[in-house]
Amino acid sequence: MASIKPSVPKGTRDFSPTEMVKRNYIFDTIKSVFRKYGYQQIETPTMENSSTLLGKYGEEGDKLIFKILNSGDYLAKVNPEKLTSLNSNAVASDISEKALRYDLTVPFARYVVQHQNEITFPFKRFQVQPVWRADRPQRGRYREFYQCDADVVGSDSLLNEAEFVMIYDEALSKLGLQDFSIKINNRKILSGIAQIIDKADNIIDLTVAIDKLDKIGLDGVIKELLERGFTEADIDKIKPVILLEGSNTEKLQSLRQALASSEVGLKGCDEIETVFGYIEKCPLQTAKLELDITLARGLNYYTGAIFEVKTNEVAMGSIGGGGRYDDLTGMFGLKGLTGVGISFGADRIYDVLEELNLFPAAANQSTRVLICNFDKEGELYGLPLLQQLRRQNINAELYPAGAKIKKQMEYANNKNIPYTVVIGSEEIQSGLLAFKNMETGEQEKLSAEDIVKRFV
């Protein structure tokens, strides 16, 4: 029988021990900030009932959902006429009742509705789990990837929006980023812009075009708007709004003048101003908070604030985003529960930290000390020291007897273990062990007790 070449499915990947230490460093940092702000962790199953997921992401999204075949003879209950129709969609619901989750938001909405009687509202939750999409794999786009979400539902207070700005600022500062922008906009302002040119029904066309300003420039945006049925007169009214300049306060003043006739637009300005007011009371550590009218993000989904985070240190797309939605749980029959949420782009953040060399040295190592020995006697002598180190929460290993010392040292180098202890007959006799700094090559003789003290 021919051997099968080992491989992983397209669009998935393995993570090495080194990569896992770095990924966990990112996740642990973000989780610690979520917890500090009162967010509690939940997890939902890898698979959901197909009925939970289908119809929630639009026609294109539905095509990207990985369906799971029913167990057993999954064709047994299918009407034979459906099988001969050669239409796979006709039999899909009969042979597949479950699917892999596409994102964390819809399962979260399902969770809230299902557990509404046990939940304390406002409910602040975070979730760090993988999701799956049957997308075409390409560089930076995978079929399996992690999402890192936090949401609060059951509160319309704009303090939540302000706290998400603070969470982004604190978490990314802790990860070592020194120059990043948190862009903020409001769906109501965008609605107001469409309203003042009497194009409320064309809001999607308007925002899809202005969202591309940084990619295609003002001329490109104007060309696209004209193609989508906007007039020169419309564009004359829109242009000053798109090209807002100055401080956030100056931008808001200009917006209020431009949107004077739009009640919804002015309400959007009020909401942004309220968020800025909260942030003034709690100044940000590193982030630049910037009002950006061209920010649209999944506009038909959001109803209030919209966020996007970009690093200015590396050429990279957004590393976070989110916004407010007014009826997340309505799809499952619980109406009128407003919420706001954000997501961290963990994979992109990983690439940024890698490029800027921001991972701490400790993120490359898990073991701090390797105890090396020449024989069984040295192995047995090393065991109590190993136990003492581990009891002090120092990651330590004892190399099994029988290998040459050179091989044991290579093992330490390959695993980036910073310190070794060598135990031979001389060391056993004197009680002073050879303690070596693998980076500097410096070696000294220390007792087991003194070696433990070096790490405590």
Secondary structure as the mmCIF struct_conf table of DSSP 4:
data_model
#
loop_
_struct_conf.conf_type_id
_struct_conf.id
_struct_conf.beg_label_comp_id
_struct_conf.beg_label_asym_id
_struct_conf.beg_label_seq_id
_struct_conf.end_label_comp_id
_struct_conf.end_label_asym_id
_struct_conf.end_label_seq_id
HELX_LH_PP_P HELX_LH_PP_P1 ALA A 2 PRO A 6
TURN_TY1_P TURN_TY1_P1 LYS A 10 GLY A 11
HELX_RH_AL_P HELX_RH_AL_P1 PRO A 17 LYS A 36
TURN_TY1_P TURN_TY1_P2 TYR A 37 GLY A 38
STRN STRN1 GLN A 40 GLN A 41
BEND BEND1 THR A 46 THR A 46
STRN STRN2 MET A 47 ASN A 49
HELX_RH_AL_P HELX_RH_AL_P2 SER A 50 LEU A 53
TURN_TY1_P TURN_TY1_P3 LEU A 54 GLY A 55
BEND BEND2 LYS A 56 TYR A 57
HELX_RH_AL_P HELX_RH_AL_P3 GLY A 58 LYS A 63
TURN_TY1_P TURN_TY1_P4 LEU A 64 LEU A 64
HELX_LH_PP_P HELX_LH_PP_P2 ILE A 65 PHE A 66
STRN STRN3 LYS A 67 ILE A 68
HELX_LH_PP_P HELX_LH_PP_P3 LEU A 69 ASN A 70
BEND BEND3 SER A 71 GLY A 72
TURN_TY1_P TURN_TY1_P5 TYR A 74 LYS A 77
BEND BEND4 VAL A 78 VAL A 78
HELX_RH_AL_P HELX_RH_AL_P4 PRO A 80 THR A 84
TURN_TY1_P TURN_TY1_P6 SER A 85 LEU A 86
HELX_RH_AL_P HELX_RH_AL_P5 SER A 88 ILE A 95
STRN STRN4 LYS A 98 LEU A 100
BEND BEND5 TYR A 102 TYR A 102
BEND BEND6 LEU A 104 LEU A 104
HELX_RH_AL_P HELX_RH_AL_P6 THR A 105 GLN A 114
TURN_TY1_P TURN_TY1_P7 HIS A 115 GLU A 118
HELX_LH_PP_P HELX_LH_PP_P4 ILE A 119 THR A 120
BEND BEND7 PHE A 121 PRO A 122
STRN STRN5 PHE A 123 TRP A 132
HELX_LH_PP_P HELX_LH_PP_P5 ASP A 135 PRO A 137
STRN STRN6 GLN A 138 GLN A 138
TURN_TY1_P TURN_TY1_P8 ARG A 139 GLY A 140
STRN STRN7 ARG A 141 ARG A 141
BEND BEND8 ARG A 143 ARG A 143
STRN STRN8 GLU A 144 VAL A 153
BEND BEND9 GLY A 154 GLY A 154
TURN_TY1_P TURN_TY1_P9 LEU A 158 LEU A 158
HELX_RH_AL_P HELX_RH_AL_P7 LEU A 159 LYS A 174
TURN_TY1_P TURN_TY1_P10 LEU A 175 GLY A 176
BEND BEND10 ASP A 179 ASP A 179
STRN STRN9 PHE A 180 ASN A 186
HELX_RH_AL_P HELX_RH_AL_P8 ARG A 187 ILE A 196
TURN_TY1_P TURN_TY1_P11 ILE A 197 ASP A 198
HELX_RH_3T_P HELX_RH_3T_P1 ALA A 200 ASN A 202
HELX_RH_AL_P HELX_RH_AL_P9 ILE A 203 ILE A 210
TURN_TY1_P TURN_TY1_P12 ASP A 211 LYS A 212
HELX_RH_AL_P HELX_RH_AL_P10 LEU A 213 GLU A 227
TURN_TY1_P TURN_TY1_P13 ARG A 228 GLY A 229
HELX_RH_AL_P HELX_RH_AL_P11 GLU A 232 ILE A 242
TURN_TY1_P TURN_TY1_P14 LEU A 243 LEU A 243
BEND BEND11 GLY A 246 GLY A 246
HELX_RH_AL_P HELX_RH_AL_P12 ASN A 248 ALA A 258
TURN_TY1_P TURN_TY1_P15 LEU A 259 SER A 261
HELX_RH_AL_P HELX_RH_AL_P13 GLU A 263 LYS A 281
BEND BEND12 CYS A 282 CYS A 282
BEND BEND13 GLN A 285 THR A 286
HELX_LH_PP_P HELX_LH_PP_P6 ALA A 287 ALA A 287
STRN STRN10 LYS A 288 LEU A 291
TURN_TY1_P TURN_TY1_P16 ILE A 293 THR A 294
BEND BEND14 ARG A 297 GLY A 298
TURN_TY1_P TURN_TY1_P17 LEU A 299 TYR A 301
BEND BEND15 THR A 303 GLY A 304
STRN STRN11 ALA A 305 THR A 311
BEND BEND16 ASN A 312 VAL A 314
BEND BEND17 GLY A 317 GLY A 317
BEND BEND18 ILE A 319 ILE A 319
STRN STRN12 GLY A 320 TYR A 325
BEND BEND19 ASP A 326 ASP A 326
HELX_RH_3T_P HELX_RH_3T_P2 LEU A 328 PHE A 332
TURN_TY1_P TURN_TY1_P18 GLY A 333 GLY A 333
TURN_TY1_P TURN_TY1_P19 LYS A 335 GLY A 336
STRN STRN13 GLY A 339 PHE A 344
HELX_RH_AL_P HELX_RH_AL_P14 ALA A 346 GLU A 355
TURN_TY1_P TURN_TY1_P20 LEU A 356 ASN A 357
BEND BEND20 PHE A 359 PHE A 359
HELX_RH_3T_P HELX_RH_3T_P3 ALA A 361 ASN A 364
BEND BEND21 SER A 366 SER A 366
STRN STRN14 VAL A 369 ASN A 373
BEND BEND22 PHE A 374 ASP A 375
HELX_RH_AL_P HELX_RH_AL_P15 LYS A 376 ARG A 391
TURN_TY1_P TURN_TY1_P21 GLN A 392 ASN A 393
STRN STRN15 ALA A 396 LEU A 398
HELX_LH_PP_P HELX_LH_PP_P7 TYR A 399 PRO A 400
TURN_TY1_P TURN_TY1_P22 ALA A 401 GLY A 402
BEND BEND23 ALA A 403 ALA A 403
HELX_RH_AL_P HELX_RH_AL_P16 ILE A 405 ASN A 414
TURN_TY1_P TURN_TY1_P23 LYS A 415 ASN A 416
STRN STRN16 TYR A 419 ILE A 423
HELX_RH_AL_P HELX_RH_AL_P17 SER A 425 SER A 430
BEND BEND24 GLY A 431 GLY A 431
STRN STRN17 LEU A 433 ASN A 437
TURN_TY1_P TURN_TY1_P24 MET A 438 THR A 440
STRN STRN18 GLN A 443 LEU A 446
HELX_RH_AL_P HELX_RH_AL_P18 ALA A 448 PHE A 455
#
